[in-house]
């Protein structure tokens, strides 16, 4: 792993109070997640115990310790979506992609997340891929939609 990028990010934030979170955000922007080696470098360079760095990373849901897919699928499991068939849609997504909730496909194309509400109950059941909403889903539509993402 090329840690020179991590050093550049840390150097850019040198002297800033409260720089840990912005540094972690910038590192994640570069790598797509927070590699262990990068966190160790941050700990050493900022003279912050690794336990504190790890505590921040695991506290905030915006940070990821594993590589993520190029496309994030967020399937709503709120009440309206659940009642209207989201569990069947979820099962089909799992079958098509071969992954479970919270996992990423081996080719790093998709990451599957379950959310409690996307704020579009009138489209239930609904999923969001990146910034695109797909509503009134059926298990049959899932495969066609996923194929749109190549």
C-alpha positions in Angstrom: 0.0 0.0 0.0 1.3 3.4 -1.0 1.2 5.4 2.3 2.7 8.5 0.7 -0.9 9.6 0.0 -1.7 9.2 3.7 1.3 11.4 4.5 0.2 14.0 2.1 -3.2 14.2 3.6 -1.8 14.4 7.1 0.6 17.1 6.0 -2.3 19.1 4.5 -4.0 19.2 7.9 -0.9 19.8 10.0 -1.5 22.2 12.9 -5.3 22.1 12.6 -7.2 21.4 15.8 -9.6 18.5 15.6 -8.0 17.3 12.4 -8.5 13.6 13.0 -12.0 13.3 11.4 -11.1 15.4 8.3 -8.0 13.4 7.8 -9.9 10.1 8.1 -12.5 11.5 5.6 -9.8 12.4 3.1 -8.1 9.1 3.4 -11.4 7.3 2.8 -12.0 9.5 -0.2 -8.7 8.3 -1.7 -8.9 4.6 -0.9 -12.7 4.1 -0.6 -12.3 2.8 2.9 -9.8 3.1 5.8 -7.1 0.5 5.4 -5.5 -0.7 8.7 -2.0 0.5 7.5 -3.4 4.0 6.9 -4.9 4.1 10.4 -1.6 3.0 11.9 0.2 5.8 10.1 -2.4 8.3 11.3 -1.9 7.1 14.9 1.9 7.3 14.7 2.0 10.7 12.9 -0.6 12.4 15.1 0.7 10.7 18.2 -2.8 9.5 19.0 -3.2 6.0 20.4 -4.5 3.5 17.9 -7.4 2.7 20.3 -8.6 6.3 20.0 -8.3 6.3 16.2 -10.2 3.0 16.0 -12.8 4.3 18.5 -13.5 7.3 16.2 -13.7 5.1 13.1 -16.1 2.7 14.6 -18.3 5.3 16.3 -19.1 7.2 13.0 -21.2 5.2 10.5 -19.6 7.2 7.6 -16.3 5.3 8.0 -15.6 1.9 6.5 -12.9 -0.6 7.5 -13.5 -2.8 4.5 -13.4 -2.0 0.7 -16.8 -0.9 -0.6 -18.4 -1.4 -4.0 -18.5 1.2 -6.7 -22.3 1.2 -6.3 -24.1 1.2 -2.9 -27.5 -0.4 -2.8 -29.7 0.8 0.1 -32.9 -1.3 0.5 -35.6 0.2 2.7 -36.9 -2.2 5.3 -39.2 0.4 7.0 -42.8 -0.6 7.8 -44.4 0.4 4.5 -41.6 -1.3 2.4 -41.6 -4.4 4.6 -45.3 -4.8 4.4 -45.3 -4.4 0.6 -42.6 -7.0 -0.1 -39.2 -5.7 0.7 -38.1 -9.0 2.3 -38.7 -10.8 -1.0 -36.8 -8.1 -2.8 -33.9 -8.5 -0.4 -33.9 -12.2 -0.9 -33.7 -11.7 -4.7 -30.9 -9.2 -4.4 -28.9 -11.6 -2.2 -29.5 -14.4 -4.8 -28.4 -12.3 -7.8 -25.3 -10.7 -6.1 -24.4 -13.7 -3.9 -23.9 -11.4 -0.9 -25.6 -10.7 2.4 -26.6 -7.4 4.1 -23.5 -5.3 4.8 -21.3 -7.2 2.3 -19.6 -6.2 -0.9 -19.4 -8.3 -4.1 -16.0 -9.8 -4.7 -15.6 -7.7 -7.9 -16.2 -4.6 -5.7 -19.2 -3.6 -7.9 -21.9 -3.5 -5.2 -22.3 -3.0 -1.5 -25.6 -3.9 0.0 -27.0 -1.9 2.9 -30.4 -2.2 4.7 -31.9 1.1 5.9 -35.0 1.8 7.9 -36.4 4.6 5.8 -35.6 6.3 2.5 -38.4 8.8 2.9 -40.3 7.5 -0.2 -43.0 5.4 1.4 -45.3 6.1 -1.6 -42.9 4.0 -3.7 -42.7 1.0 -1.4 -40.9 -1.2 -1.6 -38.0 1.0 -2.6 -34.3 0.8 -3.0 -31.7 3.4 -3.8 -28.6 2.6 -5.9 -26.1 5.5 -5.5 -28.5 8.5 -6.0 -31.1 6.7 -8.1 -34.4 5.5 -6.5 -36.3 2.4 -7.7 -39.8 2.0 -6.4 -42.7 -0.4 -6.5 -40.1 -3.1 -6.7 -40.8 -6.8 -7.3 -38.2 -9.6 -7.1 -38.5 -9.9 -10.9 -37.4 -6.3 -11.5 -34.3 -6.6 -9.3 -32.1 -8.4 -11.8 -32.9 -6.1 -14.6 -32.2 -3.0 -12.5 -28.8 -4.4 -11.3 -27.8 -5.2 -14.9 -28.1 -1.5 -15.7 -25.0 -1.0 -13.6 -22.9 -3.2 -15.9 
